Amino acid sequence: MRRLRHLTGLHRTPATNRLLGFLLAFNAGAINAGGFLVVGMYTSHMSGFVSMLADNLVLGNVLLVASACGALLSFTAGAALTAVLVNWGRVHHLRSGYALPLLLEAVLMLLFGLIGSTFNRQTPFAVPFTVLLLAFIMGLQNALVTKISSAQIRTTHMTGIVTDLGIELGKMLYWNGAATGATPQVRANRARLKLFASLLGLFTVGGIVGAAGFKHIGFIWVLPLATLLLSLSLPPLLGDLRRLGRMLEREPAAD
């Protein structure tokens, strides 16, 4: 439980990075699959939207070009805001620099769960506001995990994860029988293999849970996920507030 309380703290370890990555991979899979049932689009990764943009620029379909631009801009804005929050926290020596984007993600998910049905209004980008919101949330999350793990862990899209998993599987299956002493043997990194398989598995399980939740419960199913993210972000934030309170107590009163 001590590790859970410090998953979003300033001081990182490989173990806390992995555990946070696992939780957020599950979260991304759930939002991605559940969001598809609501708006008919996957919003956790941008490859499809880039292809949509390119294809429909050629075909002259202005509405789909606008849709792709809206999702891409929202995801980018979320990632950019994470960078701003993390760097602002670092400059001001806050323990909650990594927790701030997660807190914002939790709040947006709470709003989505409580009043998500009202978010289906069209926007200037020819897609419902729901699409822009979910893409923004995924941009926040992906940038956060990327910064925390120095780009070693990704949680919102699985292309790189599956590629790395395949590379390690290829190393594991490689036969070193003909190798000589002067030639280094090919060895799989089993820790990385386990990491990538776990991320992929949890994203998949999250997708199943998300699809089932949206189908049978509706928008409100995201509330437990949002509550979990909120609980993870609060400890370092409360620590900063306590430190601020102590600093204010030590300041001499003005004459």
C-alpha positions in Angstrom: 0.0 0.0 0.0 2.9 2.3 0.6 3.9 2.0 -3.0 0.3 2.8 -4.1 0.4 6.0 -2.1 3.6 7.2 -3.9 2.8 6.1 -7.5 2.6 9.7 -8.6 5.3 11.1 -6.4 8.3 13.1 -7.6 10.9 10.4 -6.9 10.6 7.5 -9.3 11.7 3.9 -9.3 11.4 1.3 -12.0 8.8 -0.6 -9.8 6.5 2.4 -9.3 6.8 3.3 -13.0 5.7 -0.2 -14.0 2.8 -0.3 -11.6 1.6 3.1 -12.6 2.0 2.1 -16.3 -0.1 -1.1 -15.7 -2.9 0.8 -14.1 -3.0 3.5 -16.8 -2.8 0.9 -19.6 -5.9 -0.7 -18.2 -7.5 2.8 -17.9 -6.6 3.6 -21.5 -8.0 0.3 -22.8 -11.2 0.9 -21.0 -11.7 4.4 -22.2 -10.7 3.5 -25.8 -13.1 0.6 -26.1 -15.9 2.2 -24.2 -15.6 5.4 -26.1 -15.9 3.5 -29.4 -19.3 2.3 -28.3 -20.4 5.8 -27.6 -19.0 7.8 -30.6 -17.8 5.1 -33.0 -14.1 6.2 -32.8 -11.0 5.0 -31.0 -9.5 8.0 -29.3 -6.4 6.6 -27.4 -4.1 6.6 -30.5 -3.7 9.0 -33.4 -2.5 6.7 -36.2 -6.0 6.3 -37.6 -6.7 10.0 -37.4 -3.5 10.9 -39.3 -4.5 8.4 -42.0 -8.0 9.8 -42.0 -6.6 13.3 -42.5 -4.3 12.2 -45.4 -6.9 10.1 -47.2 -9.7 12.7 -47.0 -7.5 15.6 -48.0 -7.0 13.7 -51.2 -10.7 12.7 -51.5 -11.8 16.2 -50.7 -14.0 15.2 -47.8 -13.8 18.4 -45.7 -15.9 17.1 -42.8 -13.7 14.1 -42.2 -10.6 16.2 -42.5 -12.0 18.5 -39.8 -12.8 15.5 -37.6 -9.2 14.2 -37.9 -7.8 17.7 -37.2 -10.0 18.1 -34.1 -8.9 14.8 -32.6 -5.2 15.4 -33.4 -5.3 18.9 -31.9 -7.1 17.7 -28.8 -4.6 14.9 -28.2 -1.7 17.3 -28.8 -3.2 19.9 -26.5 -3.5 17.3 -23.7 0.1 16.2 -24.1 1.3 19.8 -24.2 -0.6 20.7 -21.0 1.0 17.7 -19.2 4.4 19.1 -20.2 3.4 22.5 -18.9 2.2 21.2 -15.6 5.1 18.9 -15.0 7.7 21.5 -15.8 5.8 24.1 -13.7 5.9 21.8 -10.8 9.6 21.1 -11.3 10.5 24.8 -11.4 8.5 25.4 -8.2 10.0 22.4 -6.5 6.6 20.7 -6.0 6.3 17.0 -5.1 3.1 16.9 -7.1 4.4 17.8 -10.5 3.5 14.3 -11.9 0.2 14.2 -10.0 -1.2 17.4 -11.5 -1.9 15.9 -14.9 -3.4 12.8 -13.3 -5.6 14.9 -11.1 -6.9 16.8 -14.2 -7.5 13.5 -16.0 -9.5 12.2 -13.0 -11.6 15.4 -12.8 -12.4 15.2 -16.6 -13.3 11.6 -16.3 -15.6 12.3 -13.4 -17.3 15.0 -15.4 -17.6 12.6 -18.4 -19.1 9.9 -16.2 -21.6 12.2 -14.6 -22.8 14.4 -17.5 -21.2 12.6 -20.5 -24.5 12.2 -22.3 -24.7 16.0 -22.7 -21.3 16.0 -24.5 -22.5 14.6 -27.8 -23.1 18.0 -29.3 -21.3 18.8 -32.5 -18.3 21.1 -32.6 -16.6 23.2 -35.3 -14.5 20.1 -36.0 -17.5 18.1 -37.2 -17.2 15.5 -34.3 -19.0 15.4 -31.0 -17.3 17.1 -28.0 -17.0 13.6 -26.5 -14.3 12.7 -29.1 -12.3 15.9 -28.3 -12.6 15.3 -24.6 -11.5 11.7 -24.7 -8.6 12.5 -27.1 -7.5 15.3 -24.7 -7.6 12.9 -21.8 -5.5 10.3 -23.6 -3.0 13.0 -24.6 -2.6 14.0 -21.0 -2.1 10.4 -19.9 0.3 9.4 -22.6 2.6 12.4 -22.1 2.6 11.8 -18.3 3.7 8.2 -18.6 6.2 9.1 -21.3 7.8 11.7 -19.1 7.7 9.6 -15.9 9.4 6.5 -17.6 11.7 8.4 -19.9 9.7 7.1 -22.9 10.2 3.4 -21.8 6.5 2.8 -21.2 3.4 3.7 -23.3 -0.1 3.1 -22.2 -2.5 4.6 -24.8 -1.5 2.8 -27.9 -0.1 -0.7 -28.4 1.8 -0.5 -31.7 5.2 0.1 -30.2 4.4 -2.3 -27.3 3.5 -5.2 -29.7 6.6 -4.4 -31.8 8.9 -4.5 -28.8 7.2 -7.7 -27.6 7.8 -9.3 -30.9 11.5 -8.3 -30.9 12.0 -9.9 -27.5 10.1 -13.0 -28.5 12.3 -13.3 -31.6 15.4 -13.1 -29.4 14.0 -15.7 -27.0 13.3 -18.1 -29.9 16.7 -17.5 -31.7 18.9 -20.5 -31.8 22.5 -19.8 -30.6 23.9 -23.2 -31.6 26.2 -21.9 -34.3 27.6 -19.0 -32.2 31.3 -19.0 -31.3 33.0 -17.6 -28.3 33.9 -14.4 -30.2 30.2 -13.8 -31.1 27.9 -12.6 -28.4 24.8 -14.8 -27.9 21.3 -13.5 -28.6 19.4 -13.3 -25.3 15.9 -12.0 -24.7 15.4 -9.4 -22.0 12.9 -11.3 -19.9 12.1 -8.3 -17.8 11.2 -6.2 -20.8 9.2 -9.2 -22.2 7.2 -9.4 -19.1 6.6 -5.6 -19.0 5.4 -5.5 -22.6 3.2 -8.6 -22.3 1.7 -7.1 -19.1 0.9 -3.7 -20.7 -0.7 -5.4 -23.7 -2.7 -7.8 -21.5 -4.0 -5.0 -19.2 -4.9 -2.8 -22.1 -6.9 -5.7 -23.6 -8.6 -6.5 -20.3 -9.4 -2.8 -19.8 -10.9 -2.8 -23.3 -13.2 -5.7 -22.4 -14.2 -4.0 -19.1 -14.8 -0.7 -20.9 -16.9 -2.1 -23.6 -19.0 -4.1 -21.2 -19.4 -1.1 -18.9 -20.6 1.2 -21.5 -22.9 -1.4 -23.0 -24.6 -2.4 -19.7 -24.1 0.5 -17.4 -23.5 3.6 -19.4 -21.3 6.7 -18.8 -21.3 6.3 -15.1 -19.1 3.2 -15.3 -16.0 5.4 -15.5 -16.6 6.8 -12.0 -14.6 4.0 -10.3 -11.7 4.5 -12.7 -11.8 8.3 -12.1 -11.9 7.7 -8.3 -8.8 5.5 -8.5 -6.9 8.1 -10.5 -8.0 10.8 -8.0 -6.8 8.7 -5.1 -3.4 8.2 -6.7 -2.9 11.9 -7.4 -3.9 13.2 -4.0 -1.0 12.1 -1.7 1.7 14.3 -3.3 -0.8 17.2 -3.7 -1.7 17.0 0.0 2.0 16.9 0.8 2.6 20.1 -1.1 -0.4 21.8 0.7 1.0 20.8 4.1 4.4 22.1 3.2 2.9 25.4 2.0 0.9 25.6 5.3 4.1 25.2 7.3 5.9 27.9 5.3 3.1 30.3 5.8 3.1 29.6 9.6 6.9 30.4 9.7 6.5 33.7 7.9 6.6 36.7 10.2 3.4 38.7 10.5 3.3 42.0 8.6 3.4 45.2 10.8 
